[in-house]
């Protein structure tokens, strides 16, 4: 079984690519526009790859409207 990998804001932005930065992820997070984190390291939120992929899918759906 593969261990879970967790992604912080920098990795989240990197996975989204394009014009996404850690700062933009932080703003989206503070506005409640990102998935609920699965955990925290201190106050830093962490997400799974699956959560990021689902978020990417929702972004593409919005772009197609």
BAFI-3210 file (N, C-alpha, C; in Angstrom, 3 decimals, decimal comma, padded with zeros to 6 digits):
// residues 65
n [1|2|3|4|5|6|7|8|9|10|11|12|13|14|15|16|17|18|19|20|21|22|23|24|25|26|27|28|29|30|31|32|33|34|35|36|37|38|39|40|41|42|43|44|45|46|47|48|49|50|51|52|53|54|55|56|57|58|59|60|61|62|63|64|65]
n.u [000,846|000,546|001,964|000,157|000,414|000,918|-000,013|001,085|000,447|002,248|002,834|000,261|-000,320|001,654|000,748|-001,604|-000,607|000,035|-001,017|-001,043|-000,076|001,603|000,631|-001,818|-003,186|-003,292|-005,008|-007,384|-007,815|-008,215|-010,613|-012,326|-012,575|-011,292|-010,910|-011,737|-009,046|-007,178|-005,660|-003,302|-000,114|001,112|-000,235|-000,519|-002,277|-003,034|-003,449|-004,733|-003,636|-005,835|-007,842|-006,850|-006,905|-009,679|-010,453|-009,163|-010,658|-013,159|-012,507|-011,963|-014,492|-015,884|-014,563|-015,434|-017,994]
n.v [-001,191|002,162|004,960|007,806|010,957|014,262|017,620|020,935|024,503|025,502|023,245|022,630|024,837|024,396|021,990|022,868|024,594|026,950|030,252|030,069|030,639|030,336|032,396|033,017|030,639|030,794|032,993|032,002|029,907|031,305|032,502|030,415|028,866|026,590|022,983|021,376|021,078|018,050|017,869|019,509|021,094|022,544|025,616|025,351|024,311|021,058|019,015|016,243|014,501|013,639|015,444|017,794|017,147|016,888|019,520|020,780|019,693|020,869|023,545|023,475|022,820|025,154|026,965|026,128|026,956]
n.w [000,000|-000,868|000,788|002,035|000,472|001,335|000,543|000,710|000,565|-001,370|-002,940|-003,774|-005,424|-007,371|-008,491|-009,701|-011,585|-014,282|-013,664|-010,914|-007,572|-004,372|-002,829|-004,059|-003,597|-000,819|-000,491|-001,673|000,104|002,530|001,944|001,900|-000,399|-001,186|-000,960|002,170|004,360|004,998|007,177|009,402|009,721|012,287|011,788|009,136|006,324|004,924|002,043|000,081|-002,889|-004,343|-003,529|-004,651|-007,368|-007,735|-007,241|-009,398|-011,483|-010,996|-011,448|-014,225|-015,177|-014,525|-016,192|-018,682|-018,859]
ca.u [000,000|001,320|001,660|-000,475|001,277|000,179|000,432|000,859|000,018|003,204|002,624|-001,082|-000,156|002,453|-000,116|-002,562|000,159|-000,402|-000,767|-001,290|001,067|001,282|-000,170|-003,180|-003,775|-003,568|-006,208|-008,523|-008,024|-008,780|-011,991|-013,113|-012,819|-010,561|-011,442|-011,362|-007,788|-007,256|-004,897|-002,481|001,178|000,970|-001,419|-000,453|-003,196|-002,541|-004,455|-004,288|-003,613|-007,213|-008,546|-006,353|-007,433|-011,107|-010,514|-008,803|-011,797|-014,182|-012,034|-012,149|-015,925|-016,256|-013,999|-016,179|-019,338]
ca.v [000,000|003,396|005,929|009,051|012,116|015,473|018,786|022,238|025,530|025,601|022,081|022,790|025,779|023,734|021,008|023,584|025,165|028,244|031,470|029,819|030,811|030,069|033,518|032,868|029,527|031,305|033,832|031,105|029,183|032,223|032,804|029,193|028,402|025,345|021,866|021,325|020,342|016,788|018,047|020,716|021,081|023,853|026,254|025,173|023,270|019,998|018,356|015,054|014,617|013,469|016,712|018,759|016,738|017,235|020,975|021,078|019,318|021,898|024,747|023,279|022,893|026,573|027,615|025,711|027,582]
ca.w [000,000|-001,019|001,846|001,603|000,317|001,630|-000,202|001,300|-000,380|-002,485|-003,799|-004,350|-006,531|-008,406|-009,142|-010,543|-012,694|-014,811|-012,895|-009,495|-006,684|-002,970|-002,346|-004,582|-002,843|000,525|-000,582|-001,887|001,361|003,526|001,542|001,957|-001,763|-001,405|-000,174|003,583|004,511|005,744|008,408|009,522|010,392|012,921|011,198|007,689|005,853|004,053|001,212|-000,644|-004,350|-004,807|-003,315|-005,634|-008,672|-007,752|-007,360|-010,786|-012,314|-010,807|-012,142|-015,663|-015,437|-014,485|-017,379|-019,858|-018,854]
c.u [000,887|000,963|001,022|000,567|000,409|000,828|000,093|000,457|000,949|002,972|001,265|-000,982|000,605|001,601|-001,130|-001,878|-000,316|-000,028|-001,049|000,016|000,635|000,371|-001,620|-003,897|-004,155|-004,829|-007,450|-008,852|-008,703|-010,237|-012,890|-013,418|-012,090|-011,213|-010,972|-010,062|-007,996|-006,499|-004,083|-001,126|001,280|-000,323|-001,471|-001,349|-002,518|-003,699|-003,862|-004,313|-005,033|-008,026|-008,128|-006,901|-008,919|-011,285|-010,178|-009,972|-012,904|-013,790|-012,260|-013,614|-016,398|-015,777|-014,825|-017,581|-019,337]
c.v [001,248|004,371|007,192|010,152|013,351|016,662|020,050|023,233|025,636|024,457|022,132|023,697|025,134|022,729|021,684|024,219|026,547|029,414|031,303|029,951|030,439|031,167|033,401|031,731|030,009|032,168|032,962|030,343|030,085|032,584|031,562|028,594|027,106|024,223|021,957|020,523|019,049|016,882|019,318|020,348|022,468|024,468|026,089|024,023|022,285|019,350|017,097|015,343|014,525|014,751|017,747|018,425|017,083|018,747|021,397|020,793|020,379|023,193|024,636|023,361|024,344|027,308|027,312|026,329|028,898]
c.w [000,000|000,113|001,264|001,494|000,548|000,938|000,571|000,219|-001,580|-003,467|-004,488|-005,571|-007,683|-009,177|-010,076|-011,746|-013,084|-013,935|-011,403|-008,709|-005,266|-002,421|-002,812|-003,857|-001,437|000,532|-000,765|-000,610|002,390|003,206|001,529|000,591|-002,104|-000,603|001,281|003,714|005,305|007,054|008,347|010,107|010,994|012,421|009,691|007,245|004,916|003,317|000,606|-002,143|-004,913|-004,640|-004,356|-007,014|-008,791|-007,913|-008,793|-011,727|-012,209|-011,501|-013,649|-016,025|-015,455|-015,736|-018,634|-019,924|-019,576]
res [x|x|x|x|x|x|x|x|x|x|x|x|x|x|x|x|x|x|x|x|x|x|x|x|x|x|x|x|x|x|x|x|x|x|x|x|x|x|x|x|x|x|x|x|x|x|x|x|x|x|x|x|x|x|x|x|x|x|x|x|x|x|x|x|x]
***
